[in-house]
Amino acid sequence: MLSPIATLNASILTPGGLDLDRLQGLVGRLSIGSVDYGDLFFERSEAETWSLEDGEVKDASFHQDTGVGVRAVAGDRQGFAYSSEVSVPRIIEAIDAAVRIQKDSGQGQVAALQETSAPRLYQPINPILERASQFKIEFLKSLDAAARAADPRVTEVQASLTISYREILVAATDGTLAADVRPLVRLSLTVLAEAKGRRERGSSGLGGRYDLATLLTPEHIEQLVGQAVSQAVINLEAVDAPAGEFPVVLGSGWPGVLLHEAVGHGLEGDFNRKSSFYSGKLGTRVAAPGVTVVDDGTLVDRRGSLNVDDEGVPSQRNVLIEDGILVGYMQDKLNARLMGVAPTGNGRRESYAHLPMPRMTNTFMEAGEADREAMIRSVKKGVLAVNFGGGQVDITSGQFVFAASEAYLIEDGQVTAPIKGATLIGHGPKVMQAISMIGADVALDTGIGVCGKNGQSVPVGVGQPSLKIDRLTVGGTA
């Protein structure tokens, strides 16, 4: 099996008339005048999607792209240009456009390119090639049939299979030479259940950086169908959610999306240089005792993991909040340099046509010692939220609104009726202070997360143990 550098040399550099010596010369052209840093980002990608509706695969697509992005950084300003043609003339044109931000003349210092050493967290495979089209179609049809057979109230089924393969190569003026080969698969299921004139949806999904043989199994059909159908039929019996301020118990796993949005973004370096609630608060208490939040891009086969980030920095395990104390931020190279710290392996971009910025990888809260049943027993009247749909967050203020897709009433220490229309409304930092019990059941999501920021989307992971929040506003329908 070829190394990532050898793979990229064969698939991108050689067809573009490039080799490593020529690459060193092109990187040298970026270091001119007041330019502090520059990089070339090469990418070749493939993506395939299959969508099923009404028992038939009605939509399929395949997309392939190759290109190079060129960046020059002077102070906090960035010059950027990109080309969908990888060739020496087009790269030189892009370099000349990017370095126009420089103010002075003269040649700067350029380090010799040295290959970055990084762990291999996933196999450098192309999962698109693993199975024939007919196999993928039949698998989605089997998923549809299983969902309809699971409960007679299921009337509609939608399923999708998304497969991508991405090769990236970074060469930079600081001597970085790094490559990565990234597989990614995701399987999603949504069902609609109807009874007594009422209709409710349920959904589930799985994914990660592994092969199709691991994803497309009978066991995963059973798992996805069980989760989606259960959620839909439970919601058929749901009563209106109460409104007011209540204790709230959050389930483990996917509910960590609230942590990701309401807290995680505020710990990214670019926000902290400007207007985050957490700016300038290193070393101070920002959460309840026992709360430890980690961003870890080194988890094997996880959706948010990276061997190296999109600036060629190896992924790391970064502790952000430790026992309630803010101890770190997530950094790309630009913001790390401006803040006088080291990059943390969080420089990410959607594609070669986008600038990198600090982004999360797999962000989660570590386990405590409490039992979820004990949390529930401690609540006189409140809400148990075990799954979430969409939400909105104001990064600057920390205010958030999240819709619960599966939630229940807690009455006298017992879980009673499922509820519909529950939204959780609050201030991220205040909610972190209001956590009174942390479960031992930490879990990450099943591999479905997508994070949007400044118009760019990247795959991420989220997670947490069960949590009890003493006070949280619930916007309901009752």
C-alpha positions as CSV (number, residue, x, y, z in Angstrom):
1,M,0.0,0.0,0.0
2,L,1.4,3.4,-1.0
3,S,2.2,6.1,1.5
4,P,-0.1,9.2,1.3
5,I,2.8,11.2,-0.2
6,A,3.4,8.5,-2.8
7,T,-0.3,8.4,-3.6
8,L,-0.6,12.1,-4.0
9,N,2.6,12.2,-6.1
10,A,1.1,9.7,-8.5
11,S,-2.4,11.1,-8.6
12,I,-1.9,14.9,-8.6
13,L,1.7,16.0,-8.8
14,T,3.0,13.9,-11.7
15,P,-0.1,14.4,-13.9
16,G,0.4,18.2,-13.3
17,G,4.0,18.1,-14.4
18,L,5.3,18.5,-10.8
19,D,7.7,16.7,-8.5
20,L,8.9,17.5,-5.0
21,D,11.9,19.6,-6.2
22,R,9.5,21.7,-8.4
23,L,7.2,22.0,-5.5
24,Q,9.9,23.5,-3.3
25,G,10.5,26.2,-5.9
26,L,6.9,27.0,-6.1
27,V,6.6,27.3,-2.4
28,G,9.6,29.7,-2.5
29,R,7.7,32.1,-4.7
30,L,5.2,32.5,-1.9
31,S,7.8,34.0,0.5
32,I,8.2,37.6,-0.7
33,G,8.1,41.0,0.9
34,S,5.9,41.1,4.0
35,V,4.4,37.6,3.6
36,D,4.8,35.8,6.9
37,Y,3.6,32.4,5.7
38,G,2.3,30.7,2.6
39,D,1.0,27.3,1.5
40,L,-0.2,25.3,-1.4
41,F,-3.1,22.9,-0.8
42,F,-3.6,20.2,-3.5
43,E,-6.8,18.1,-3.5
44,R,-8.3,15.3,-5.5
45,S,-11.8,14.1,-4.4
46,E,-14.6,11.8,-5.4
47,A,-18.1,11.7,-4.0
48,E,-21.0,9.4,-4.6
49,T,-24.6,9.6,-3.3
50,W,-27.5,7.2,-3.6
51,S,-31.0,8.2,-2.4
52,L,-34.1,6.0,-1.9
53,E,-37.7,7.1,-1.7
54,D,-41.0,5.2,-2.0
55,G,-39.1,1.9,-2.3
56,E,-37.0,2.9,-5.2
57,V,-33.6,4.5,-5.7
58,K,-34.6,7.6,-7.7
59,D,-31.5,9.7,-7.4
60,A,-27.8,8.9,-7.7
61,S,-24.8,11.2,-8.3
62,F,-21.1,11.1,-8.7
63,H,-18.7,14.0,-8.5
64,Q,-15.0,14.2,-9.1
65,D,-12.8,17.3,-8.6
66,T,-9.1,18.2,-8.5
67,G,-7.5,21.5,-7.8
68,V,-5.1,23.6,-5.8
69,G,-5.5,26.5,-3.4
70,V,-2.8,29.1,-2.8
71,R,-2.5,31.2,0.3
72,A,-0.2,34.0,1.4
73,V,-0.5,35.4,4.9
74,A,0.8,38.9,6.0
75,G,-0.1,39.8,9.6
76,D,-3.8,39.0,9.9
77,R,-4.4,39.5,6.2
78,Q,-4.7,36.6,3.8
79,G,-4.3,36.5,0.0
80,F,-6.0,33.5,-1.6
81,A,-6.4,32.2,-5.1
82,Y,-7.3,28.7,-6.4
83,S,-7.4,26.8,-9.7
84,S,-9.3,23.6,-10.8
85,E,-6.3,22.9,-13.1
86,V,-3.2,21.6,-11.4
87,S,-0.3,22.7,-13.6
88,V,2.8,24.9,-13.2
89,P,1.5,27.9,-15.2
90,R,-1.9,27.9,-13.3
91,I,-0.1,27.6,-9.9
92,I,2.2,30.4,-10.7
93,E,-0.7,32.6,-11.7
94,A,-2.4,31.8,-8.4
95,I,0.7,32.5,-6.4
96,D,1.1,35.9,-8.1
97,A,-2.5,36.7,-7.2
98,A,-2.1,35.6,-3.6
99,V,1.1,37.5,-2.8
100,R,-0.4,40.8,-3.9
101,I,-1.2,41.5,-0.3
102,Q,2.5,42.0,0.5
103,K,3.7,45.5,0.9
104,D,7.5,45.2,0.6
105,S,9.9,43.8,-2.0
106,G,12.6,41.2,-1.4
107,Q,12.7,37.5,-0.8
108,G,11.8,35.9,2.5
109,Q,13.0,32.8,4.2
110,V,11.6,29.4,3.1
111,A,12.3,26.2,5.0
112,A,13.2,23.0,3.2
113,L,10.1,20.8,2.8
114,Q,10.2,17.8,5.2
115,E,7.5,15.2,5.3
116,T,5.3,15.4,8.4
117,S,5.1,12.2,10.5
118,A,1.6,11.4,11.6
119,P,-0.3,8.3,12.9
120,R,-2.6,6.4,10.6
121,L,-6.0,6.6,12.1
122,Y,-7.9,5.1,9.2
123,Q,-7.0,3.1,6.1
124,P,-6.1,5.0,2.9
125,I,-8.9,3.3,0.8
126,N,-11.5,4.4,-1.7
127,P,-14.8,3.0,-0.4
128,I,-16.6,4.1,-3.6
129,L,-14.8,1.3,-5.5
130,E,-15.6,-1.5,-3.0
131,R,-19.1,-2.4,-4.1
132,A,-20.9,-2.5,-7.4
133,S,-23.8,-0.1,-8.0
134,Q,-26.4,-2.8,-7.9
135,F,-25.2,-4.0,-4.4
136,K,-25.7,-0.4,-3.1
137,I,-29.2,-0.2,-4.6
138,E,-30.2,-3.6,-3.2
139,F,-28.9,-2.7,0.2
140,L,-31.0,0.5,0.4
141,K,-34.1,-1.5,-0.8
142,S,-33.4,-4.0,2.0
143,L,-33.3,-1.1,4.5
144,D,-36.6,0.2,3.1
145,A,-38.3,-3.2,3.4
146,A,-37.0,-3.8,6.9
147,A,-38.4,-0.4,8.1
148,R,-41.8,-1.1,6.6
149,A,-41.9,-4.5,8.1
150,A,-40.9,-3.3,11.6
151,D,-44.3,-1.6,12.2
152,P,-47.5,-1.3,10.1
153,R,-47.7,2.4,11.0
154,V,-44.6,3.2,8.9
155,T,-45.9,4.7,5.6
156,E,-42.9,6.4,4.1
157,V,-39.2,5.6,4.1
158,Q,-36.3,7.7,2.9
159,A,-32.7,6.4,2.9
160,S,-29.4,7.6,1.6
161,L,-25.9,6.3,1.2
162,T,-23.1,8.9,0.9
163,I,-19.5,7.9,0.1
164,S,-16.5,10.1,-0.3
165,Y,-12.8,9.8,-0.9
166,R,-10.4,12.7,-0.5
167,E,-6.6,13.0,-1.1
168,I,-4.9,16.2,0.1
169,L,-1.3,17.5,0.0
170,V,0.0,20.6,1.8
171,A,3.4,22.2,1.1
172,A,4.2,25.4,3.1
173,T,6.9,28.0,3.6
174,D,7.5,26.7,7.1
175,G,8.7,23.4,5.7
176,T,5.5,21.5,6.1
177,L,5.0,18.7,3.6
178,A,2.0,16.5,4.5
179,A,-0.5,14.3,2.8
180,D,-3.6,12.4,3.8
181,V,-6.0,10.0,2.1
182,R,-9.4,10.2,3.7
183,P,-12.3,7.8,3.2
184,L,-15.8,8.7,4.6
185,V,-19.1,6.8,4.5
186,R,-22.5,7.6,5.9
187,L,-25.9,5.8,5.9
188,S,-29.1,7.6,6.8
189,L,-32.7,6.5,7.4
190,T,-35.8,8.6,7.9
191,V,-39.3,7.1,8.4
192,L,-42.8,8.5,8.7
193,A,-45.3,6.8,10.9
194,E,-49.1,7.5,10.8
195,A,-51.9,6.6,13.2
196,K,-55.2,8.2,14.1
197,G,-54.7,11.1,11.7
198,R,-51.3,11.9,13.1
199,R,-47.9,11.7,11.4
200,E,-44.5,11.7,13.1
201,R,-40.9,11.2,11.8
202,G,-38.0,9.3,13.2
203,S,-34.4,9.2,11.9
204,S,-31.1,7.4,12.5
205,G,-27.7,7.2,10.9
206,L,-24.2,5.7,10.9
207,G,-20.9,6.5,9.5
208,G,-17.2,7.0,9.8
209,R,-13.8,6.7,8.1
210,Y,-13.9,3.1,7.2
211,D,-14.9,0.8,4.3
212,L,-18.3,-0.1,2.9
213,A,-18.1,-3.7,4.1
214,T,-18.1,-2.4,7.7
215,L,-21.1,-0.1,7.1
216,L,-23.4,-2.2,4.9
217,T,-24.3,-5.1,7.1
218,P,-27.5,-6.8,8.3
219,E,-26.7,-5.7,11.8
220,H,-26.7,-2.1,10.8
221,I,-30.0,-2.4,9.0
222,E,-31.5,-3.8,12.3
223,Q,-29.9,-1.0,14.3
224,L,-31.0,1.9,12.1
225,V,-34.5,0.6,11.6
226,G,-34.9,0.0,15.4
227,Q,-33.8,3.6,16.2
228,A,-35.8,5.4,13.5
229,V,-39.0,3.4,13.8
230,S,-39.0,3.5,17.6
231,Q,-38.5,7.3,17.6
232,A,-41.4,7.8,15.1
233,V,-43.9,5.6,16.9
234,I,-43.1,7.0,20.3
235,N,-43.7,10.5,19.0
236,L,-47.2,9.3,17.8
237,E,-48.1,9.1,21.5
238,A,-46.4,12.3,22.5
239,V,-48.2,15.0,24.5
240,D,-47.6,18.8,24.2
241,A,-44.3,19.8,25.9
242,P,-44.6,22.1,28.9
243,A,-43.1,25.6,28.9
244,G,-41.0,27.1,31.6
245,E,-37.8,26.6,33.5
246,F,-37.1,23.0,34.6
247,P,-34.4,20.6,35.4
248,V,-33.4,18.8,32.2
249,V,-31.6,15.5,31.9
250,L,-29.7,15.0,28.6
251,G,-29.0,11.6,27.1
252,S,-25.5,10.5,26.1
253,G,-24.0,10.6,22.6
254,W,-25.7,12.8,20.0
255,P,-27.1,15.3,22.5
256,G,-23.4,16.4,22.6
257,V,-24.4,18.5,19.6
258,L,-25.6,21.1,22.1
259,L,-22.1,21.2,23.6
260,H,-20.6,21.4,20.2
261,E,-22.7,24.4,19.1
262,A,-23.3,26.3,22.4
263,V,-19.7,25.9,23.8
264,G,-17.3,24.4,21.2
265,H,-17.5,27.2,18.6
266,G,-16.7,29.7,21.3
267,L,-13.4,27.9,21.9
268,E,-12.1,28.2,18.4
269,G,-9.2,30.5,18.0
270,D,-10.6,33.0,15.5
271,F,-13.6,33.7,17.7
272,N,-11.3,34.1,20.7
273,R,-9.2,36.7,19.0
274,K,-12.3,38.7,18.4
275,S,-15.5,38.4,20.3
276,S,-16.1,35.0,21.9
277,F,-17.6,34.9,25.4
278,Y,-14.5,32.8,26.3
279,S,-11.9,35.4,25.1
280,G,-9.2,36.1,27.7
281,K,-10.6,33.6,30.2
282,L,-7.8,31.0,30.3
283,G,-7.3,29.7,33.8
284,T,-10.7,30.8,35.0
285,R,-13.8,28.7,35.9
286,V,-16.2,28.6,33.0
287,A,-18.1,25.4,33.9
288,A,-19.2,23.4,36.9
289,P,-16.6,21.2,38.8
290,G,-16.2,17.8,37.1
291,V,-16.8,19.2,33.6
292,T,-14.0,18.3,31.2
293,V,-14.4,19.0,27.5
294,V,-12.0,17.6,24.9
295,D,-11.5,18.0,21.2
296,D,-9.8,14.9,19.9
297,G,-8.9,14.3,16.2
298,T,-7.0,11.2,16.9
299,L,-9.8,8.7,17.5
300,V,-9.6,5.7,15.1
301,D,-12.1,5.6,12.2
302,R,-14.2,8.4,13.7
303,R,-16.0,10.8,11.3
304,G,-14.2,13.9,12.7
305,S,-10.7,12.4,12.9
306,L,-7.8,13.5,10.7
307,N,-4.3,12.1,10.3
308,V,-3.2,15.7,9.6
309,D,-5.4,18.7,9.4
310,D,-5.7,20.8,6.2
311,E,-2.5,22.8,7.1
312,G,-0.5,19.6,7.5
313,V,-0.4,19.7,11.3
314,P,-0.9,16.2,13.0
315,S,-4.2,15.8,14.8
316,Q,-4.1,16.1,18.6
317,R,-6.1,15.4,21.7
318,N,-6.8,19.0,23.0
319,V,-8.2,19.5,26.5
320,L,-10.3,22.7,26.4
321,I,-12.0,22.7,29.8
322,E,-10.6,20.7,32.7
323,D,-12.6,20.2,35.8
324,G,-14.5,23.3,34.9
325,I,-11.4,25.5,34.2
326,L,-10.7,26.9,30.7
327,V,-7.3,25.6,29.7
328,G,-7.1,25.8,25.9
329,Y,-8.5,26.9,22.6
330,M,-8.5,25.2,19.2
331,Q,-6.1,26.8,16.7
332,D,-5.1,26.9,13.1
333,K,-1.7,28.3,12.1
334,L,-2.9,31.9,11.4
335,N,-4.6,32.4,14.8
336,A,-2.0,30.5,16.7
337,R,0.7,32.8,15.4
338,L,-1.3,35.9,16.1
339,M,-2.0,34.7,19.7
340,G,1.5,33.5,20.3
341,V,0.7,29.8,20.8
342,A,1.2,26.5,18.9
343,P,-1.4,25.2,16.3
344,T,-3.5,22.4,17.6
345,G,-4.3,20.4,14.5
346,N,-7.7,22.2,14.0
347,G,-7.0,24.0,10.7
348,R,-9.8,22.8,8.4
349,R,-11.3,23.7,5.0
350,E,-14.2,22.4,3.0
351,S,-12.0,22.1,-0.2
352,Y,-9.1,23.6,-2.1
353,A,-11.4,26.5,-3.1
354,H,-11.7,27.6,0.6
355,L,-9.4,29.1,3.2
356,P,-8.7,27.1,6.3
357,M,-9.9,28.2,9.7
358,P,-10.1,26.7,13.3
359,R,-12.7,24.0,13.4
360,M,-13.6,21.2,15.7
361,T,-12.9,17.5,15.0
362,N,-14.5,15.1,17.6
363,T,-15.7,17.3,20.6
364,F,-17.1,15.7,23.7
365,M,-17.4,15.9,27.5
366,E,-15.6,13.2,29.5
367,A,-17.4,10.8,31.8
368,G,-18.3,11.4,35.4
369,E,-19.5,8.9,38.0
370,A,-23.3,9.5,38.2
371,D,-26.0,7.1,37.0
372,R,-28.7,8.4,34.6
373,E,-31.5,6.7,36.6
374,A,-30.3,8.6,39.7
375,M,-30.5,11.8,37.8
376,I,-34.0,11.1,36.8
377,R,-35.0,10.1,40.3
378,S,-33.7,13.4,41.6
379,V,-36.1,15.4,39.4
380,K,-39.6,16.3,40.7
381,K,-40.8,17.8,37.4
382,G,-38.6,18.2,34.4
383,V,-37.6,16.9,30.9
384,L,-35.5,14.0,29.6
385,A,-34.1,14.9,26.2
386,V,-32.4,12.0,24.4
387,N,-32.3,13.2,20.8
388,F,-32.0,16.5,19.0
389,G,-33.0,17.9,15.6
390,G,-31.9,21.4,14.5
391,G,-30.8,24.4,16.4
392,Q,-29.4,27.9,16.3
393,V,-26.5,29.5,18.2
394,D,-25.1,33.0,18.5
395,I,-21.4,32.4,18.9
396,T,-20.6,35.9,20.3
397,S,-23.3,35.8,23.1
398,G,-23.5,32.0,23.6
399,Q,-27.3,32.0,23.3
400,F,-28.8,28.9,21.8
401,V,-32.2,27.3,20.8
402,F,-32.3,23.5,20.1
403,A,-35.3,21.4,19.1
404,A,-35.6,18.0,20.8
405,S,-36.7,15.2,18.4
406,E,-37.2,12.7,21.2
407,A,-38.0,13.8,24.7
408,Y,-40.1,12.8,27.8
409,L,-41.6,14.2,30.9
410,I,-40.1,13.4,34.2
411,E,-42.6,13.5,37.1
412,D,-41.8,12.6,40.7
413,G,-38.6,10.9,39.6
414,Q,-40.1,8.8,36.9
415,V,-40.1,9.0,33.1
416,T,-43.7,9.3,32.0
417,A,-45.1,10.6,28.7
418,P,-43.2,11.4,25.5
419,I,-43.5,15.1,24.6
420,K,-43.5,16.9,21.3
421,G,-42.5,20.4,20.4
422,A,-39.9,20.8,23.1
423,T,-37.1,23.4,22.5
424,L,-34.2,24.0,24.9
425,I,-33.3,27.7,25.2
426,G,-30.4,29.0,27.1
427,H,-26.9,30.5,27.4
428,G,-24.1,28.0,26.8
429,P,-21.7,29.2,29.4
430,K,-24.5,29.5,32.0
431,V,-25.7,26.0,31.2
432,M,-22.2,24.7,31.8
433,Q,-22.3,26.2,35.2
434,A,-25.7,24.6,36.0
435,I,-24.5,21.0,35.4
436,S,-25.0,19.2,38.7
437,M,-24.6,15.5,37.7
438,I,-22.3,13.9,35.1
439,G,-22.9,10.3,34.0
440,A,-20.5,7.5,33.6
441,D,-22.0,6.6,30.2
442,V,-20.0,8.8,27.9
443,A,-20.6,8.0,24.2
444,L,-19.9,9.6,20.8
445,D,-22.5,10.0,18.1
446,T,-22.9,7.3,15.5
447,G,-21.0,9.2,12.8
448,I,-23.4,11.6,11.3
449,G,-22.3,15.1,12.3
450,V,-21.8,18.0,9.8
451,C,-20.6,21.4,11.1
452,G,-21.2,24.6,9.2
453,K,-19.1,27.8,9.7
454,N,-18.7,30.8,7.5
455,G,-20.3,29.0,4.6
456,Q,-18.1,25.9,4.9
457,S,-19.2,22.4,5.9
458,V,-16.9,19.7,7.4
459,P,-17.6,16.3,9.0
460,V,-17.3,16.2,12.8
461,G,-18.1,14.1,15.8
462,V,-19.9,15.0,19.0
463,G,-20.5,13.3,22.3
464,Q,-21.1,13.4,26.0
465,P,-22.3,11.4,29.0
466,S,-25.8,11.8,30.4
467,L,-26.1,15.1,32.2
468,K,-28.4,16.8,34.7
469,I,-28.8,20.5,34.2
470,D,-30.5,22.1,37.2
471,R,-32.2,25.0,35.4
472,L,-32.9,25.3,31.7
473,T,-35.7,27.1,29.8
474,V,-38.0,24.7,27.9
475,G,-40.1,26.3,25.1
476,G,-43.1,24.0,24.7
477,T,-46.5,23.8,23.1
478,A,-48.6,23.4,26.2
